[in-house]
C-alpha cells in the first residue's frame, strides 16, 4: 500500500480560498502549532490529500505560511492559486496564467544615475511545466469549470510579484516593470514569497496559477464591480485542481517521504528503520547513525517493512556493506593490538 500523497494549496483572498475549498471532499481542520489554520480535504476519486490555507496579501506573509505548510504536511508540491492583473493586451479577463518563472521585481540598488534592477527569479520545474502544458492540450481541466462557463485560454509565461497593487500603465512602477520585466504576463503580490519558501525546501515543486481579473491599467475597481474576480478565481481553481490531480499521480514522495519517516515521533507506526544491503542502522532518540538513509529502496514495498526491520534489498549493496564492516573490524583489531601493547608497557616498564 503506497503512502497517500499531499499537496499544499495556498490563496490570498477569501473568494480564491472558497473556489478551491468547493472542490474538496471530507474536509477537516488541522491547526499549526503557531496558530495557522489549515483545512485538509481530498480530491474526489483520488488518493490525494489537499492542505488548504489562506495567507492574506503580500510576499512576506505568503513565504512564512508556505514554510508552515511545508513543515506541517511535507507535500509533494506547493500550489498558489488566485487572481492577478494582466500585463499583455492579448490576455483576456478570465484567462488563466500558469507561471513559468516568478520575478521578485522590487529588488534593486539606488545609484547616482538611477535605480538599477537586481531581480530575483525562480523557475518552475520542467516536469511540472510539462504536466501543466499537457493538461492544457487535452482540455480535460475544463470539466472542472462551472456549467455554462465560457472556456478561458491558458497562458504560460513569467509572473511578476511585488509589494504593491499595480493599477496603472503610466506610473513609475509600471514603467519599471516594462523596462526590466517586459516578458511578464501577469502581476500580483504573493508568488515570490511562495517560490522562495519552496526553493529553500529542497527545491520543492511550486506552481503559481492566476486567473486574470483586471488589466492593471486603472480599471481594476470597475472590473471588480463587474464581477471579474469570482470568475477569474473559479477559472484558476478549475485548472489548479485538475493540475493537482495530475501532479499527485506523477510526482513521487522520493526523499520527502523518507524525511517524514525519519522525523516521526516515538510510537509512530510510520517510522521505519531499514538497513539496505544488510547494513545495520543505529536509531537512537530518532537520530540516524552510520550515515545511512532511512526509507524504502527502489523496488521495495514500504508496507513490507516493520518499524524495526533490517532487510537486504540489493546484493551489490550487501557486498559493499560487508566490505565496510570488515574494514571497521580490521581497524578495531589494530586498535586493540595497540592498546594491548601500551598496557603491557605500563605493567612491565623497562
N, C-alpha and C positions, 0 to 999 in steps of 0.2 A: 504494500500500500504506500503510495507516494505522499509526501507531505503536502498539505494544502498550501497553495501559494497566496501571497498577499500583495496587493498593490495599494499604495497610498495616493489619495486624490485630495488636493487642496484647492480652495477657492478663496476669493477675496470678499465677494458680496453675497448677501442673502439669496438673491434670485439665482445666482450661479450655484450656490450650495443646494438649493431646492431642486434645481434641474437635474443634478446628479443624484440626489437622495431619492427622487421619484423613480429611479431606475434600479434601485437595490431592493433586495428581499431579506427578511429575517434580521432586521436591524436591531442592534443592541448598543448600549452606551459603554464606553471604556474611557476612563479618565487617566491622563498622565499625572505623575506624582507632583508636577508643578502646577497642575490645575487645568491644562488644556483638555478640552472635552472632544473626544472622537466618537463618531458613530460608525460602527463596524457592521457591514452587511455583506451580502454575497451577490454575485452576478447570477441572475436566473439561468438555470440549466448549465451552470459552470461550476467546476470545483475550484473556486477562487474567491477569496475574501477581498473586500474593499474597505480600507480605513479612510474615512472622510472627515475633514476638519476645515473650518473657516479661519483664515489668518488675518483678515482685515486688509487695509490698504498699505502698500509700501514694501520695498525690498527688505528692509531690516526685520520687520515682523515675519515676513514670509520665510526668511532664512532661518530664524530661530525656531519657528513651528515646523518647518521642513526637517530640521535636525531632530526635533522631538518625535516626529512621525517615523523617521528612520530608526532611531534608537528604540522606540516602543514596539515597532512591528517588523523591522528588518525586511522591508518589502523587496520584491524583485524589480520594481520600477516605481518612479515617482512622477505623478502627473499633476500639472497645474492647469486648471480649466476655468475659462471665464470670458469676459468681453474685452474689447480693445478698440482703439481708433485706427482707421486705415491711413496709410501713408502713400498709397498709389490710387490714382483715379480709376484704374481698371478693376479695383476690388470693390464689390458692391456691398451695401448693408445686408447683413445676414450671411455673407460668405464666411467660411472658416479658414483661419490661417494656422498652419502647423509649422512650428519653428524648426528651421534647420540650424540656426545659430541664435544665440541670445547675446545682445550687446548691452553692457552697462555703460550708457552713453554720457554719464555725467563726469567721468574721470578726466582730469586734465591738469595742466600746470600753467600758472599765470606768469607771463614774462613781459618785459617792457614792450615787445612788439605784438602782444596779444595773447590770447588763451590758446594753448596747444593741446590737442586731444591726446589723452592716454587711455585708450579703450581697454576694457576687459571683455573678452569674448569666450563663450562656451559653445562648443559644437555638439549637436545632438548626435548620438551614436549612429553609426552606419546601419546596424541591424534594425534599430528602431525606425529609422527613416525608411528602410526597405519595406518593413511591415506596414507602415502607415501609407506609403505610396501604393502598395498592392491593394490595401483596403479601399483607397480612393478609386483605383481602376475597376475593381469588381463592383463597386456601388452597393455592396451589402450593408454598409453602415447606414444607408438611408432607411432601412427598416426600423431604425431607432427613432426616426423623426415623427413628430405628431402627425395625425391624419390631416390630409388636405394641405400639407405644407409644401410651398414651392421649393424645389430642390436647389440648395445652395451649391456654390462651387467651393472646392477645397484648394487652397493655395499653399505652396511650400516656399518658405523664404525666411530671412532673418527677422527677428522681433527685437525692437529697441525697448529697454526698460530703464526708466528714470525715477525721479522722486517728485515729479510734478504732474498735474493733469494738463496734458497738452491739448489746446483747443484753438490753435491759430496756425496760419500758413505764412504769416509775415513777421512774427515775433523773432527776437534774437535767438530763442531756443529752437524755433522752427528752422531758422537759417543754419544754426549749428548742426542740426541733425541732417539737413540736406547736404551740407558740406562734408561731413565726416562719415555719415551712415546712410548714404543715398540709395543703398540697395535694400534698406529695411522695408518690410511690407506693412508692419503694424507697430503701434506704440502703446505701452502700458506701464505698470508700476510695481510688478512683483517678480517677474521671471528671473531677473538677475540674482535675487536672493535665493530662490529655489535652486537655480543652476549651480550656484556656489556651494550650497549645502550638499548637493548630490556629488559634485566634483570632489569635495573633501571627504566623502564616504566611499572610497574605492571606486570612484567614477561610476556611481550608481546610475543606470539609465534614467534620463529625465525627459519628459515630454511636456511641451507647452502648447496647448490648444486654445485658440482665441476666436470667438465669434465677433464679427465686426458690427459694432453698434453705432458708430459715428465716423466721421472723416477727419477728425482733428483739425477742423477748418473754421471754427467759430460757430458751427451749427449743432454742437453737442446737446445743448438744452432742448432745442426744437426736436432733434431726433429722439431724445429720451422721452419727451412728452408724447411723441407719436407711437411709442411702444417698441422702439428698436431694440432696447436692452433685453426684454424677455425672449424675443425671437432669436437674437444673437446667442444668448445663453443656452437656449434649447438646442440650437444647431450645434454649438460647441460640445454640449453634453452628449448629444447623439453620436458624434464622431468619436469623442473620448471614450465612451462606454464600449463601443464596438472595437476600438483600438485596445482598450484594456483587456477585453476578452481574447483578442489575438495575441497580445503580449503574454498573458497568462499561459497560453498554450505553447508558446515558442521560447520563452525565457526560462532557463533553469535556475534553481536556487544556488547552484555552484557553491562558492565559498561562503555565501551569506547564510545558508542553512547550516553549514559547518560551524560558523562563528556562533550562531544562535545556540547550537547544541553544546558548545564548549562553555557558554556563559550561563547555562541553565542552573537554577538553584538546586540545593540538596533535595533529594526526593523527587525531582522532576523526571518523569518517565521518558522524556525525550533525550535525556543526557546519554551520550554514547561514549564508550572508552574502547576504541577499536585500534588494534595494532596491525598494520599491514605488513605482509612479508614475515609473519611470525615474530616480529619485534614487539617488545613489551613497552607499554606506555605507563609512566608514572602519573597518577592523577591524585593530587592531594590538595584539599581546600579549593578544588576546581581550578588548579593551576596545572599546566601540562609541562612535563619534564621530558628531556631526551630529544627536543627539537623535532617531535613527530606530530603531524597534524591529526586532529580528531575528525572523524567523519567517514562516510562510506566511500569506497573507491569506485572507479568506473566498473560497471558490470555487477556491482554488489547491490543487493536489496537491503536498504536501511532497516526494513522491518524484520529482517532475519537475524539482527544482532540484538543481544540483550544489553542492559546497561553496564555489564561487567565483562562482556565477551572480548576475547582476544583471538582474532581469526586470521589465518593466512589467506591472502587473496591472489597474489601473483608469485609464481616460483622465482622469477628474477629478483623480486624484492626480498623474498625469503633468503636467497643466497647472499644478497647484499647485507641483510640484517645479521646473518650468521657470521659473515666476514667481519662485520663491525664488532660483534660480540667476542669473536676470537681475538681481535685486536685489543679490546678492553681487557680481556683475561690475561693476555700476554703482558700488557702494561702493569696490571696488578701483580703478576708474578715477579716482574723485575723490581717493583716497589717492595714487595715482601722480602726479596733477596737482599735488597739494600738495607732495609730495616733490621733484618737478622744480623747482617754484618756489623751494623752500628751497635746493636745490643751486645754482640759478642765482644766488640772492642771495649765497651763500657765495663763489662763484667770481668774482662781479663786484660787490664791495662798492661802495657809493656813495662 
